[in-house]
Amino acid sequence: MLKQHLQQKLLQKLSPQQIQFIKLLQVPTVALDTRIKEELEENPALEDPSLMSLDEPKGEYDDLNEDREDYDQESREESGMDEFNVEDYLQDDQSNDYSTSYNNNDDDEEKKETPIAIESTFFESLQEQLDLVPLSDTDFIVGKQIIGSLDDDGYLRRPITSMIDDLAFSQNVMVEEEDVLEMLKVIQSFEPPGIAARDLQECLSLQLKRKDTHNPIIKKAITIVEHHLDEFTRKHYDKLEKSVGLNSEELKEVVAEILRLNPKPGDSNQVTTKQLQIIPDFHITNNDGTLILTLNSKNAPELRVSRSYMDMFDHYDKAAQKDKKLKEAVQFVKQKLDSAKWFIDAIKQRQQTLLKTMNAIMHYQYDYFLTADERKMKPMILKDIADKIGMDISTVSRVANSKYVQTEFGTFLLKSFFSEAIQTETGEEVSNKEVKKILEDCIGNEDKRRPLADEKLTEILKERGYNIARRTVAKYREQMNIPVARLRKEL
């Protein structure tokens, strides 16, 4: 027998408005404009005054209003349309809370057009060189297939047998492996040197063979690349001297020659205009020792609820009767108006949250923003800022992970200002940024012929009062993308 019972549960659910705010909060400035344009296209009740004409059409609903006055009061009571409060939507534009306006006076927000360099792409350059080579129709098709199979860095990582199958199935061209290899040599003779190599060793070898092979340094370099590349990459220079028969001066010249080669020849012709542009969300300026925080005006677009949609509710209120079609129309208008108000509220809440969070970070790290000295950066975690502004840690995290601030000494991700605390021998808590800065200075000033090992770096930090384990030093070094001592060694 089925038993029925009641059960109470306490659940935490996000409303659609909260979800919309969260999504807008984590959107970076560079993508906010696109998000607003999408909303303007989807919701006709939302307007951007800067995109509209000053002369708004009038009287477009007069005929509709005359038709509505012919309905009687009895039909109005049956339709059940009195659930809408029209006064909530009929507000004057001057006192309308559902609009956004933010005057930032940001000098950096002048509209400027960035010139775009017209360049041929990497693949177009290779195709142009292929067109100049006298080839048979079959060899030309094979050459195009090889060029199309190259990676962006210029390597041919697709197996030859797979390319033969591609030519057979897609081009109906039957070739042997020797034909493809012969055509590959032709492509490898193109510019830039090292193109169409199948691995790093072949790439470096192709570039060296383009040089003066009668030069003894070039000959030794080719020998090292073709037979001792593993020792070279691991910087086992003593083994190379014995294997190749070089003294220290000759080895230094050979290593310098190899280091001048390009390991990614495809990057040399890449169009650089596709790089991601960072647009700062905040600007901090130093006015005689006083920091001034401003919000990028791109974060505060001027939006408002459409006046024409609000006029529809005005006509509805004056109408004597309403039928089913009119009810559906008004419900649609109400839905769009609510959606526009929620979006405007989310934009305004986003502005307030951004300013509130950044202002707390700025005052927490006031000495750092004044001096740009990383040693003055205080240890700071997400909870410190969340407690200061009275918001959840997840909210601060969304702001810190995707927002940038422009200062007089550079543009930084907010996440970079957060750091863990390390206790010195005197009991003082300092930021691990300070320790990383000391490590960076020590490694930068070391003798590259005898680089400092992690154990030695640990001893230096302990002498300065930072009691840190060797594994922690190794972790910080890896976070700064600094290789181990053996790989930092130079001749």
C-alpha positions as CSV (number, residue, x, y, z in Angstrom):
1,M,0.0,0.0,0.0
2,L,1.3,3.4,-1.0
3,K,1.9,5.7,2.0
4,Q,1.7,9.4,1.6
5,H,3.4,11.8,3.9
6,L,4.4,15.5,4.0
7,Q,8.0,16.6,4.3
8,Q,9.5,20.1,4.7
9,K,12.8,20.9,3.0
10,L,14.9,24.1,3.3
11,L,16.3,24.8,-0.2
12,Q,18.3,27.7,-1.5
13,K,17.4,28.6,-5.1
14,L,18.5,31.5,-7.2
15,S,15.8,33.7,-8.9
16,P,16.1,34.5,-12.6
17,Q,17.2,38.0,-11.7
18,Q,20.0,36.7,-9.5
19,I,21.2,34.4,-12.2
20,Q,21.2,37.2,-14.7
21,F,23.2,39.4,-12.3
22,I,25.8,36.7,-11.7
23,K,26.2,36.1,-15.4
24,L,26.6,39.8,-16.1
25,L,29.0,40.3,-13.2
26,Q,31.6,37.8,-14.5
27,V,31.4,39.1,-18.1
28,P,34.6,41.1,-18.9
29,T,34.3,44.6,-20.2
30,V,35.4,43.6,-23.7
31,A,32.4,41.2,-23.9
32,L,29.8,43.4,-22.1
33,D,29.0,45.5,-25.2
34,T,28.2,42.4,-27.2
35,R,26.0,41.1,-24.4
36,I,24.1,44.4,-24.3
37,K,23.6,44.4,-28.1
38,E,22.2,40.8,-27.8
39,E,19.7,42.0,-25.2
40,L,18.7,45.0,-27.3
41,E,18.0,42.7,-30.3
42,E,16.0,40.2,-28.2
43,N,14.0,42.7,-26.2
44,P,12.2,45.6,-28.1
45,A,11.2,47.1,-24.7
46,L,14.8,48.0,-24.0
47,E,16.4,51.0,-25.6
48,D,19.8,52.6,-26.0
49,P,19.2,56.4,-26.3
50,S,22.6,56.9,-28.0
51,L,21.4,54.7,-30.9
52,M,18.0,56.3,-31.4
53,S,16.9,59.3,-33.4
54,L,15.9,62.4,-31.4
55,D,12.5,62.5,-33.3
56,E,10.4,59.7,-31.9
57,P,7.2,58.7,-33.8
58,K,4.0,59.9,-32.3
59,G,0.4,58.8,-32.7
60,E,1.1,55.3,-33.9
61,Y,-1.4,53.8,-31.5
62,D,-4.2,56.3,-32.1
63,D,-6.2,53.9,-34.4
64,L,-5.7,51.1,-31.9
65,N,-7.0,53.2,-29.1
66,E,-10.2,54.2,-31.1
67,D,-11.0,50.5,-31.7
68,R,-10.5,49.6,-28.0
69,E,-13.1,52.3,-26.9
70,D,-15.9,50.3,-28.6
71,Y,-15.7,47.4,-26.1
72,D,-18.2,47.4,-23.2
73,Q,-17.4,47.1,-19.5
74,E,-18.9,43.6,-19.1
75,S,-16.2,42.0,-21.4
76,R,-13.5,43.7,-19.3
77,E,-14.7,42.1,-16.1
78,E,-14.8,38.6,-17.8
79,S,-11.3,38.9,-19.2
80,G,-9.7,39.2,-15.8
81,M,-7.1,41.7,-17.0
82,D,-7.2,43.8,-13.8
83,E,-4.2,41.9,-12.5
84,F,-1.8,44.4,-14.1
85,N,-0.9,47.5,-12.2
86,V,-0.5,50.0,-15.0
87,E,0.9,52.7,-12.7
88,D,4.0,50.5,-12.2
89,Y,4.9,51.0,-15.8
90,L,3.7,54.5,-16.5
91,Q,6.5,56.7,-15.2
92,D,8.0,59.9,-16.6
93,D,11.4,59.5,-18.3
94,Q,13.0,62.1,-16.1
95,S,12.1,60.2,-12.9
96,N,12.3,56.7,-14.3
97,D,14.4,54.4,-12.1
98,Y,14.7,51.9,-14.9
99,S,17.4,53.7,-16.8
100,T,21.1,53.7,-16.6
101,S,23.3,56.7,-16.8
102,Y,26.9,57.1,-15.6
103,N,29.1,60.1,-16.2
104,N,32.7,59.0,-15.8
105,N,34.5,61.7,-17.7
106,D,37.1,59.2,-18.7
107,D,39.5,60.7,-21.1
108,D,40.6,57.3,-22.3
109,E,37.1,56.6,-23.7
110,E,37.5,58.7,-26.8
111,K,36.3,56.9,-29.9
112,K,39.4,56.0,-31.9
113,E,39.7,53.7,-34.9
114,T,42.6,51.3,-34.7
115,P,44.3,50.9,-38.1
116,I,44.4,47.3,-39.2
117,A,47.5,46.0,-41.1
118,I,46.7,44.2,-44.3
119,E,48.9,41.1,-44.3
120,S,48.8,37.8,-46.1
121,T,48.3,34.8,-43.8
122,F,50.8,32.0,-43.3
123,F,48.9,29.6,-45.6
124,E,48.4,32.3,-48.3
125,S,52.1,33.0,-48.4
126,L,52.9,29.3,-48.9
127,Q,50.2,29.0,-51.6
128,E,51.7,32.0,-53.4
129,Q,55.1,30.3,-53.4
130,L,53.6,27.0,-54.6
131,D,52.0,28.8,-57.5
132,L,55.4,29.9,-58.8
133,V,56.8,26.4,-58.9
134,P,56.4,24.6,-62.3
135,L,54.6,21.4,-61.3
136,S,52.4,18.8,-62.8
137,D,48.7,18.8,-61.9
138,T,49.2,15.8,-59.5
139,D,52.2,17.4,-57.7
140,F,50.3,20.7,-57.4
141,I,47.4,18.9,-55.7
142,V,49.8,17.0,-53.4
143,G,51.5,20.3,-52.5
144,K,48.2,22.0,-51.7
145,Q,47.3,19.0,-49.5
146,I,50.6,19.3,-47.6
147,I,50.1,23.0,-47.0
148,G,46.6,22.5,-45.8
149,S,47.8,19.8,-43.4
150,L,50.3,22.1,-41.6
151,D,49.7,23.3,-38.1
152,D,49.6,27.0,-37.2
153,D,53.2,26.7,-36.0
154,G,54.3,25.4,-39.4
155,Y,54.8,21.7,-38.5
156,L,53.4,18.7,-40.5
157,R,52.2,16.4,-37.8
158,R,49.8,14.4,-40.0
159,P,51.2,11.0,-41.1
160,I,52.2,10.6,-44.7
161,T,49.9,7.5,-45.0
162,S,46.9,9.5,-43.8
163,M,47.6,12.2,-46.4
164,I,47.7,9.5,-49.1
165,D,44.3,8.3,-48.0
166,D,43.0,11.9,-47.9
167,L,44.1,12.5,-51.5
168,A,42.5,9.2,-52.6
169,F,39.1,9.8,-51.0
170,S,38.7,13.6,-51.3
171,Q,40.7,14.4,-54.5
172,N,40.6,11.0,-56.3
173,V,44.3,11.3,-56.7
174,M,46.4,8.1,-56.3
175,V,50.0,8.7,-55.2
176,E,52.7,6.7,-53.6
177,E,54.6,7.6,-50.4
178,E,57.7,8.6,-52.4
179,D,55.7,11.1,-54.4
180,V,54.4,12.8,-51.2
181,L,57.9,12.8,-49.7
182,E,59.4,14.3,-52.9
183,M,56.8,17.1,-52.8
184,L,57.4,17.6,-49.1
185,K,61.0,18.5,-49.9
186,V,59.7,21.2,-52.3
187,I,57.5,22.7,-49.6
188,Q,60.4,22.6,-47.1
189,S,62.4,24.8,-49.5
190,F,59.8,27.6,-49.1
191,E,60.1,30.6,-46.8
192,P,60.3,30.8,-43.9
193,P,63.1,28.3,-43.3
194,G,62.1,25.2,-41.3
195,I,58.6,25.1,-42.6
196,A,56.7,21.7,-43.0
197,A,59.1,19.9,-40.6
198,R,57.8,16.8,-38.9
199,D,59.4,17.5,-35.6
200,L,61.7,20.0,-33.8
201,Q,64.9,18.2,-34.8
202,E,64.0,18.4,-38.5
203,C,62.9,22.0,-38.2
204,L,66.2,23.1,-36.7
205,S,68.2,21.0,-39.2
206,L,66.4,22.5,-42.2
207,Q,67.2,26.0,-40.9
208,L,70.8,25.3,-40.3
209,K,71.2,23.7,-43.8
210,R,70.0,27.0,-45.3
211,K,73.1,28.6,-43.9
212,D,76.8,28.3,-44.9
213,T,77.4,24.6,-44.4
214,H,81.2,25.2,-45.1
215,N,81.4,27.1,-41.8
216,P,82.8,24.7,-39.1
217,I,80.4,26.2,-36.5
218,I,77.4,25.4,-38.7
219,K,78.7,21.9,-39.3
220,K,79.1,21.3,-35.5
221,A,75.6,22.8,-34.9
222,I,74.1,20.4,-37.5
223,T,75.8,17.5,-35.8
224,I,74.5,18.5,-32.4
225,V,70.9,19.0,-33.6
226,E,70.8,15.7,-35.6
227,H,72.7,13.4,-33.1
228,H,72.8,15.1,-29.7
229,L,69.6,17.2,-29.4
230,D,68.6,15.6,-26.1
231,E,71.8,16.6,-24.4
232,F,71.5,20.0,-25.8
233,T,68.0,20.6,-24.5
234,R,69.0,19.3,-21.1
235,K,72.1,21.6,-21.2
236,H,74.6,18.8,-20.6
237,Y,77.3,20.9,-22.0
238,D,80.1,18.8,-20.6
239,K,78.8,15.8,-22.5
240,L,78.5,17.8,-25.7
241,E,82.2,18.9,-25.5
242,K,83.3,15.3,-25.3
243,S,80.9,13.9,-27.9
244,V,81.4,16.5,-30.6
245,G,85.0,17.4,-29.7
246,L,84.6,21.1,-28.9
247,N,86.3,23.5,-26.5
248,S,84.2,25.9,-24.3
249,E,84.6,28.8,-26.7
250,E,83.5,26.8,-29.8
251,L,80.6,25.3,-27.8
252,K,79.5,28.8,-26.8
253,E,79.4,29.8,-30.5
254,V,77.5,26.7,-31.6
255,V,74.9,27.1,-28.8
256,A,74.4,30.7,-29.7
257,E,73.9,29.7,-33.4
258,I,71.3,27.1,-32.5
259,L,69.4,29.5,-30.1
260,R,69.0,32.0,-32.9
261,L,66.9,29.5,-34.8
262,N,63.1,29.7,-34.8
263,P,61.4,26.6,-33.3
264,K,58.0,27.7,-34.6
265,P,58.5,29.0,-38.2
266,G,54.7,29.3,-38.8
267,D,54.5,32.1,-36.2
268,S,56.7,34.4,-38.2
269,N,53.9,35.2,-40.8
270,Q,50.9,35.1,-38.4
271,V,48.6,38.1,-38.5
272,T,48.9,39.8,-35.1
273,T,45.6,41.7,-35.2
274,K,43.7,38.7,-33.7
275,Q,45.3,39.1,-30.3
276,L,43.0,39.6,-27.4
277,Q,42.7,43.2,-26.4
278,I,42.5,43.9,-22.7
279,I,40.1,46.7,-21.7
280,P,40.5,47.8,-18.1
281,D,37.3,47.9,-16.0
282,F,38.8,50.5,-13.6
283,H,41.3,53.3,-13.6
284,I,43.4,54.4,-10.6
285,T,45.2,57.7,-10.7
286,N,47.5,59.2,-8.1
287,N,46.6,62.8,-7.4
288,D,49.4,64.1,-5.1
289,G,49.3,61.1,-2.8
290,T,45.5,60.6,-3.1
291,L,44.3,57.6,-5.1
292,I,41.2,58.3,-7.3
293,L,39.2,55.3,-8.6
294,T,37.0,55.6,-11.7
295,L,34.9,53.0,-13.4
296,N,35.3,52.5,-17.1
297,S,32.3,54.1,-18.9
298,K,31.9,51.0,-21.0
299,N,30.7,49.3,-17.8
300,A,27.9,51.9,-17.5
301,P,25.9,52.0,-20.7
302,E,22.9,54.3,-21.0
303,L,19.8,52.1,-21.2
304,R,16.1,52.8,-20.6
305,V,12.7,51.2,-20.9
306,S,11.0,51.9,-24.2
307,R,8.5,54.8,-23.9
308,S,6.4,53.3,-26.7
309,Y,5.9,50.1,-24.8
310,M,4.8,52.0,-21.7
311,D,2.3,53.9,-23.9
312,M,0.7,50.5,-24.8
313,F,-0.2,50.1,-21.1
314,D,-1.6,53.6,-21.1
315,H,-3.9,52.8,-24.0
316,Y,-4.8,49.5,-22.2
317,D,-5.9,51.4,-19.1
318,K,-8.1,53.7,-21.2
319,A,-9.7,50.9,-23.1
320,A,-13.3,50.1,-22.1
321,Q,-13.1,46.4,-22.9
322,K,-10.5,43.8,-23.7
323,D,-10.7,40.5,-25.6
324,K,-8.5,37.5,-25.5
325,K,-6.2,38.7,-28.2
326,L,-5.7,42.0,-26.4
327,K,-5.0,40.1,-23.2
328,E,-2.3,38.1,-24.9
329,A,-0.8,41.3,-26.3
330,V,-0.6,43.0,-23.0
331,Q,0.9,39.9,-21.3
332,F,3.6,40.0,-24.0
333,V,4.3,43.6,-23.4
334,K,4.4,43.1,-19.6
335,Q,6.9,40.3,-20.0
336,K,9.2,42.4,-22.2
337,L,8.9,45.4,-19.8
338,D,9.8,43.2,-16.8
339,S,12.7,41.7,-18.7
340,A,14.0,45.2,-19.6
341,K,13.7,46.3,-16.0
342,W,15.5,43.2,-14.7
343,F,18.3,43.7,-17.2
344,I,18.7,47.4,-16.3
345,D,18.7,46.6,-12.6
346,A,21.4,43.9,-13.2
347,I,23.6,46.4,-15.0
348,K,23.2,48.9,-12.2
349,Q,23.9,46.3,-9.6
350,R,26.9,45.2,-11.6
351,Q,28.3,48.8,-11.5
352,Q,27.8,49.1,-7.8
353,T,29.4,45.8,-7.0
354,L,32.4,46.5,-9.2
355,L,33.0,49.8,-7.6
356,K,32.4,48.5,-4.1
357,T,34.8,45.6,-4.6
358,M,37.6,47.6,-6.3
359,N,37.3,50.4,-3.8
360,A,37.9,47.9,-1.0
361,I,40.9,46.3,-2.8
362,M,42.4,49.8,-3.4
363,H,42.2,50.8,0.2
364,Y,43.5,47.4,1.4
365,Q,46.5,47.7,-0.8
366,Y,46.8,51.5,-0.6
367,D,50.6,51.6,-0.1
368,Y,51.2,49.3,-3.1
369,F,49.1,51.4,-5.5
370,L,50.9,54.5,-4.3
371,T,54.4,53.2,-4.8
372,A,54.1,50.2,-7.2
373,D,56.4,48.3,-4.8
374,E,55.4,44.7,-4.5
375,R,57.2,44.4,-1.2
376,K,54.5,46.7,0.2
377,M,51.6,44.5,-0.9
378,K,49.7,43.1,2.1
379,P,48.6,39.5,2.3
380,M,45.0,39.5,1.1
381,I,42.5,36.7,0.5
382,L,39.0,36.7,-0.9
383,K,37.4,36.5,2.5
384,D,39.1,39.8,3.6
385,I,37.4,41.8,0.8
386,A,34.1,39.8,1.2
387,D,34.0,40.8,4.9
388,K,34.8,44.4,4.1
389,I,32.0,44.9,1.6
390,G,29.5,42.5,3.2
391,M,29.2,40.2,0.2
392,D,29.8,36.5,-0.5
393,I,33.2,35.2,-1.3
394,S,31.9,33.8,-4.6
395,T,30.9,37.3,-5.7
396,V,34.4,38.7,-5.0
397,S,35.9,35.8,-6.8
398,R,33.8,36.5,-9.9
399,V,35.0,40.1,-9.9
400,A,38.6,39.3,-9.2
401,N,38.9,36.5,-11.9
402,S,37.7,38.5,-14.9
403,K,38.3,42.2,-14.2
404,Y,41.4,44.5,-14.9
405,V,42.5,47.7,-13.4
406,Q,44.7,50.3,-15.1
407,T,47.2,52.1,-12.9
408,E,50.1,54.5,-13.7
409,F,52.5,51.5,-13.6
410,G,50.5,49.0,-15.7
411,T,47.3,47.1,-16.2
412,F,46.7,44.1,-13.9
413,L,44.1,41.4,-13.2
414,L,42.5,41.9,-9.8
415,K,43.3,38.3,-9.0
416,S,47.0,39.2,-8.9
417,F,46.5,41.4,-5.8
418,F,45.4,38.5,-3.7
419,S,48.2,36.5,-2.0
420,E,48.8,34.2,1.0
421,A,50.4,35.3,4.2
422,I,53.8,34.1,5.3
423,Q,55.1,34.6,8.8
424,T,58.7,35.9,9.4
425,E,61.0,35.1,12.3
426,T,59.8,38.2,14.0
427,G,56.2,37.0,13.8
428,E,55.2,39.6,11.2
429,E,52.9,38.4,8.4
430,V,54.0,39.4,4.9
431,S,52.6,38.6,1.4
432,N,54.1,35.7,-0.6
433,K,54.4,38.3,-3.3
434,E,57.3,39.8,-1.3
435,V,59.0,36.4,-1.2
436,K,58.5,35.9,-4.9
437,K,60.0,39.3,-5.6
438,I,63.1,38.4,-3.5
439,L,63.4,35.1,-5.4
440,E,63.1,36.9,-8.7
441,D,65.8,39.4,-7.8
442,C,68.1,36.6,-6.5
443,I,67.7,34.6,-9.7
444,G,68.1,37.7,-11.9
445,N,71.4,38.6,-10.3
446,E,72.8,35.1,-10.1
447,D,75.9,33.9,-12.0
448,K,74.4,32.1,-15.0
449,R,77.4,29.8,-15.3
450,R,76.6,28.6,-11.7
451,P,72.9,29.3,-11.2
452,L,71.4,29.0,-7.7
453,A,69.7,25.8,-6.8
454,D,66.5,25.7,-4.8
455,E,68.4,24.7,-1.6
456,K,70.7,27.8,-2.0
457,L,67.6,30.0,-2.5
458,T,66.0,28.6,0.6
459,E,69.2,29.4,2.6
460,I,69.1,33.0,1.3
461,L,65.5,33.5,2.3
462,K,66.2,32.1,5.8
463,E,69.1,34.5,6.2
464,R,66.6,37.3,5.4
465,G,64.1,36.1,8.0
466,Y,61.8,34.0,5.8
467,N,61.5,30.5,7.2
468,I,60.3,28.7,4.1
469,A,60.7,25.1,3.1
470,R,62.6,24.1,-0.1
471,R,59.4,22.6,-1.7
472,T,57.7,26.0,-1.2
473,V,60.6,27.8,-2.9
474,A,60.2,25.3,-5.8
475,K,56.5,26.0,-5.9
476,Y,56.9,29.7,-6.1
477,R,59.6,29.3,-8.8
478,E,57.3,27.2,-10.9
479,Q,54.5,29.8,-10.5
480,M,56.8,32.4,-11.9
481,N,57.7,30.1,-14.8
482,I,61.4,30.0,-13.9
483,P,63.1,26.7,-14.8
484,V,65.4,24.7,-12.4
485,A,69.0,25.8,-12.0
486,R,70.4,23.3,-14.6
487,L,68.1,24.7,-17.3
488,R,69.1,28.3,-16.4
489,K,72.8,27.6,-16.9
490,E,74.5,29.6,-19.7
491,L,78.0,29.4,-21.1
